[in-house]
Amino acid sequence: MAVINYPPEEIYKNIKFGKKDSEHIILWMLANNDHCQWSNFRQEPLSFTESTLSKYLNLLLSKNFILRFVRGRYKITNDGLKRFHEISKTHGEIKRLNYPPEVITRRRNYEDWILWMVYNNSICKWSNFLEPPLAINQSSLSKKINLLLNKELVVRENKEYSITNAGKIEYSKMLKTYDLDRQSILDEESKRIDEITKKTIKFFDDYNVEKENVQFRFLETILELDYNRVKTMLTNETDFEKIILYLTINHPDQFPDYISLEKFANKYGIKQSKLEYYIDEIVENHIYPIKFFTLKPSTEIIYYFQEYGKVESMLRTITENHITKFTYLNRLFSRSFDAFTIEKAVLEDICGYLFNDALRDSLRNFLPSYINYLAYKFEAKVELKETYDKLDAIIWQNMIDIFQSRSPEDLKYQFMGQSEVNYRVDTVFLELLMPYYEEKLETYDNDCQRLIDDKEYFKALESIENTITSHEDDRILAIVKGIVLCYLNRYKDALALLNDELTLPHKEDINLILSYFLTAFSSITIGDFKRALELGNEIIRKFPGHPLSHATRGIVLAYNYIYKFNNEKAEQDYGLNDLDKAIVMDSFKSNTALFFMLKSRVLLESNNFEESIELTDRAISIVPNKVDLYLSKSTILMYFNEYPDLLDLLDEMLERFPKIERDLKMKKASVYKLLGDLEAGFKVVDELLERNPGDKELRSFKAYWYQYMNKKEEALKLLEELIELEQDNGEYYDSYGEILMNYEEYEKAVKQFQKAIELSSSGWFIYQTYIKLGICFKELGNNELAIDYLKKGKEFTNKCFCDFELKKKWLVIADIFITDIESA
């Protein structure tokens, strides 16, 4: 049983006219607990005698201040609450509140705190939430209270807040998301069931509902469907119960028994039009987040069964098993199985076992849409499983910076942009500017360019800012600062700096040209295509003979073609003409190679494999030791599934670029995985780890490979060891959660994802964490939290600077699950 709250000593030891105020003590107990048993009053610290307790309980029962709902169990009524408040005022008593335990308050989810308070206290005042130990700030409290009021989870009367029936249902769901012991959750759930059961028993008695399976199904359904949602229109709660009874009586397991709308309305005393309307609202218009399936043996007869109920759960298992079996056979023997084959097999299994054989024809009509429904949900999960592989995200986004820079500040700016929506433009193209400023920069600052080359961007920023302090008159230094800010993905800061540069007079044209390029480049990253194109056109008008002028507009148009900011313009101009002009004009070989690389990206977007590869090879022939060109080629081969050629390229890169051996070998292992050779991939990872036993990243990668090979315990053990070594690394918790999620251990996965967010709120992977967390909550049945986290995940996905294709996949996955929840 749940812990009982007892009054403070000043109440039960307060002597009034030579004796205790027994009425006050009993009402206090019932006002501050969901219900109390006879024994709660008899034991310490109250120690009522049997005769005194019997006398006062009977007195309070006669005045309708309390209710005995089960033998020996009592609850307070609304009249009793009013009487309790009257007595409390005369005693000058300040009500002692129950506060949520630390397991709930450690998360700053104020909605949960408020729900806990109004559930576990009869009423709460505004000040109860503002004062310690909760101390919720005024603005957050206002926002969360209004949210709960709008959802009709709490009500406000006379400046006091109390919980509604819908709030009790939500409270019950909320408890399951916390690490509470099972008995505590069962105790809280039993309170709600007790409350509904006492009403239900009376309803069954009044309307002679005697069949046990109908009684059980009715109780199961009414626990999920909150009357308050329709209370404003359907003012009679008994009518609501009759509508639920109609659904539970007309269930397939009652076949051939059936009662029509007309007969039911006459028998149970409800208007047929009202019954018909609300059945349609519940079943067809989904006013509750519960799906009902229908079977129609004839136009006059309709049976209803609930998603995740006993019948549907068994039907789902049988159907999914047949879908899986025929899919495997199809792949194994290259045999063709159509939908009719699956439907026929399912029918044979369910008719006569799960459904009466006489329903065979109606089931035959029902199954195609049901199989499509399951296939949609199955497809979404398969797509998700392929997408939420974080390891592939690391391997194929060319994130060498991840391994070279472990500073949390660097990572924060590297992956999360300053705008609501950000677009990744490859910063390698900033190198186009280097030949035009490097020589002059070295006369002031010998370190800055070296730090940029080494990807130590924060140190580079510090260096250039120090140099500007001493030489603020030379505008080239401000431009270099803008370049460093771009490397840090601080594009809004860069634009603020560059806007000044565009308006200032410059002694040299090159400073203005570089400013135009950087401003257009930064504008594209925040999705401001219009301004970027205006700058591209303007720079060509002012400096038509300079290669960077055409490079500026070429990059703007190329990325418009990739991101489709303006579809009409994307169809007209890919930027290739401008890039060709820049190639002819520019005398720097390194820049020519980069222009070819950008052209190949555009052709990749248009699915032109041969020309895309040819242009990349030309770029490599010009600058054979530039790793970015090879990485670009690997992306093209990967995109077109040219795995043998990709393996050859990676071998060549291992010879040329031994410093990034780990990154390249991980790519190689990933290719083996795509080819279905998990053993070869595992061998690559294992050999790397043998040579680098202290490398935590490789140990994390190995855990993923164990997962691919279905070695769950080995995978989890490796990650547990990593977490023990580095307890503040959110990435390890995220990986741990992902593997648990893969094995459908959603509750455990939730804890790991929440820890990852707590530790690494700006980590490169965090947008995925939010979406995975949302999916876990959806699978656990907490749709409200699921929606919250899925939408938060979309927000972070839009903000991150990550691969565009990967970004699109994650946004689609989030939308699939949001739509699935909202349409349920």
C-alpha positions, 0 to 999 in steps of 0.5 A, a space after each residue: 500500500 502507498 505511504 499514508 500521510 499523518 497530520 502534524 502533532 499540533 493537530 492530533 495532540 491539540 486538546 479542545 475542551 479537554 479532548 481531541 478534535 476527532 472530526 478534524 483529525 479524520 477529515 485531515 487524514 482523508 483530505 491529505 490521502 487518496 483514501 484511508 483504511 480503518 486500521 490507519 486511524 487505529 494505529 500510531 500516532 493517532 491511536 483512536 479507540 474503536 468506539 470513538 472511531 466508529 462514532 465519528 466515522 458514522 457521524 461524518 458518513 451521515 452528513 455526507 462528509 465522507 464516503 465508504 466505497 469498500 468495506 473498511 475504506 473511506 474517502 472524503 467528499 466535496 462537502 467534506 473538503 469544504 467542512 475540512 477547510 472551515 475547521 482548519 481556518 478556525 484552528 489557524 492550521 496551515 495545511 502540510 503539503 506532500 511534495 514530489 520525491 527527488 526521483 521526479 524533481 531531479 528532472 526539471 519537468 515542471 508539468 510533472 511536478 505540478 501534476 504530482 502536487 495536485 494529485 497528491 494534495 486535495 488542492 494547491 495554491 499558486 504560492 505552493 509552487 513558487 515557494 521552496 522546496 519547488 521554487 518554480 519561477 513565475 514565468 515558467 509556472 504561468 506557462 506550465 499551469 496554463 498548458 495543463 489548464 488548456 489540456 484540461 488536466 487541472 482546473 482552477 476554482 477560487 484561485 485553487 488548483 485541483 486535478 481532473 479525471 484526465 489529469 489522473 490518467 496523465 499522472 498515471 502515465 507520467 509515473 511510468 516514465 520515472 525510475 519508481 519501484 513497480 509497487 509504487 506505480 501499482 499502488 498509484 494505479 490501483 487508486 485510479 482503478 478503485 475510483 472508477 471501479 466503484 462507479 462501474 459496479 453500480 453501472 453494471 448493477 443498474 443495467 444488468 451487465 453480467 458477462 465477465 468478458 464484457 465487464 472486463 473489456 468495459 473497465 479496460 476501455 473506460 480507464 483509457 477514455 476520459 469522460 471530461 473530454 466530452 463532458 461539455 457536450 455530453 453532460 450525462 456521464 451515464 450516457 457516456 458509459 452506455 456508449 462505451 458499453 455499446 462498443 464493448 458488447 459488439 465485439 467479435 468474440 460475441 459473434 453471432 450475438 449483436 445488438 443494433 443501435 436502435 435496439 440498444 438505444 431502446 433497451 438502455 434508454 439513450 437517444 439513438 442519434 446521440 449514440 450514433 454520433 459519439 460512436 462515429 466520433 470515437 471510432 472514425 474521427 479519433 477524438 481519443 488517441 485509441 484506434 478501434 478496428 471494425 469488422 462488417 459481416 453485413 451493412 447492418 452489423 458492425 463489430 468493434 475491437 481495440 488496438 492493443 487489446 487481446 484480440 488485436 494483439 494476437 492478430 498483429 502477432 500472427 499477421 507480422 509473423 506471416 509478413 516476415 516469413 514470406 519476406 524471408 522466403 522471397 529473398 532466400 529463394 527469389 520466389 514471388 509472394 503477393 499480398 493475396 498469399 499472405 492474406 490467405 495464410 493469415 485467414 487460415 490461422 485466425 478463423 476458428 481460433 481467434 475469430 468465428 469461422 463465419 466471419 471469414 468473408 468480412 475478415 477477408 475484406 478487412 485484412 488488406 487495409 489492416 496489412 497496409 496499416 501494419 506495413 506502414 508502421 513496420 516500414 517506418 521502423 525499418 527506415 528508422 533502424 537504418 537511419 538512426 545508426 549513429 556510427 554511420 553518421 560519424 563515418 560518412 560525414 567526413 567529421 575528422 574534426 570530431 577526432 582532432 578537437 574534443 573541446 566541448 566549446 569547439 563541438 558546440 559551435 561546430 554542429 549547432 548553428 546560431 539560427 533556427 534553420 542552418 545549412 551546411 556549406 563545406 568550409 573547404 571552399 573558404 580556402 579559395 580566399 587563402 591565396 588572396 590574404 595569406 601573404 599579408 596576414 603573415 606580416 602581422 600574425 605568423 600563427 593564425 593560418 597554421 592554427 586554421 590549417 590544424 583546425 584549432 579554430 578557437 586558438 586561431 580566433 584568439 590569435 587574430 583578435 590579439 593581432 587586430 588590437 595592435 593593427 586595427 587599421 588593416 581591414 584584411 585582419 577583420 576579414 580573416 576573423 570573419 573566416 575563422 568565425 565561419 569555420 566555427 559556424 558562427 555565421 551570425 557573428 560573421 555577418 555582423 562583422 562583414 556588414 560593416 566591412 561592406 559599408 566601409 571604404 577600402 583602399 584595396 578592391 581585394 578586401 571588398 571582394 573577400 567581404 562579398 564572398 564571405 557575406 554571401 557564403 554566410 547568408 547561404 548557411 542561414 538560408 538567406 538565398 535572396 541576399 546571397 544571390 543579390 551579393 553574387 550579382 552585385 560583385 560581378 557588376 563591380 568586379 567582372 574580371 575577378 575569379 572570386 566574383 564568379 566563384 561567389 555567385 557560382 557557390 550561391 547557385 550551386 547550393 541553391 540547386 542542392 538545397 532548393 531555396 528557390 526551385 525556379 532558379 534551381 531549374 534555370 541555373 546550377 552555377 556551372 557557367 560561373 564556376 567555369 569562368 572562375 576556373 579560366 580566370 583563377 591562376 591558383 591551382 589549389 582553387 581550380 581543384 576546388 572549383 572542379 570539386 564543387 562542380 562535381 557536387 552539383 553533378 552528383 545532385 543531378 545523379 550524373 555519376 560519370 561526369 561527377 567522378 571525372 571532375 573529381 579525378 581532374 581535381 585530384 590530378 591538379 592537387 594530388 595530396 589534398 585529402 578533401 578531394 579524395 573524401 569528396 570522391 569517396 562520397 560519390 562512390 558511396 552515393 552510387 553504391 560503387 563499393 568495390 571501387 570505394 574499397 580500392 580508393 580507401 586503400 589508396 588513401 591509406 597509403 597517401 594519408 596515414 595520419 587519418 588511418 583510423 577514420 579511413 579504416 572505419 569507412 572501410 569497415 562500414 563498406 564491408 557492413 554494407 556488403 553484408 560482410 560483418 566479420 570483415 568489418 569487425 576484423 578491421 575494427 578489432 585490429 585497429 583497437 589492438 594497435 590503439 588499446 586506449 582509444 575510447 572512440 574505437 571501443 565505442 565503435 566496436 560496441 556497435 559492431 557487436 550490436 550488428 552481430 547481435 551480440 547484445 551483452 558484449 555491446 552493452 558491456 563495452 559501453 558500460 566500461 566506457 561510461 565508467 571511465 568517462 562518466 561525463 561523456 554524453 555520447 556514450 550514454 546516447 550510444 548505450 541508449 541506441 543499442 537498448 532501443 535496438 533491442 526494444 528495451 525502451 524504458 532503459 533506453 529513455 534513461 540513457 538518452 535523458 542522461 546524454 541530453 543532460 551531459 551534452 545538450 549541444 553535442 553533435 549527435 544530440 538532434 538524433 537523441 531527441 528524436 530517438 527519445 521521442 520514439 521510445 516514449 511513443 513505444 511506451 505509450 506516452 504520446 505527449 512526451 513523444 511529440 514534445 521530444 520529436 518536435 525538439 529533435 526536429 528543431 535541433 536537426 534544423 539547427 545542426 550543421 550536418 549532412 543534408 541527406 542525413 538531415 532530411 532522413 531524420 526530419 522524415 523519421 520525426 514526421 512519420 512518428 508525429 503523424 502516426 501519433 496525431 492520426 491515431 
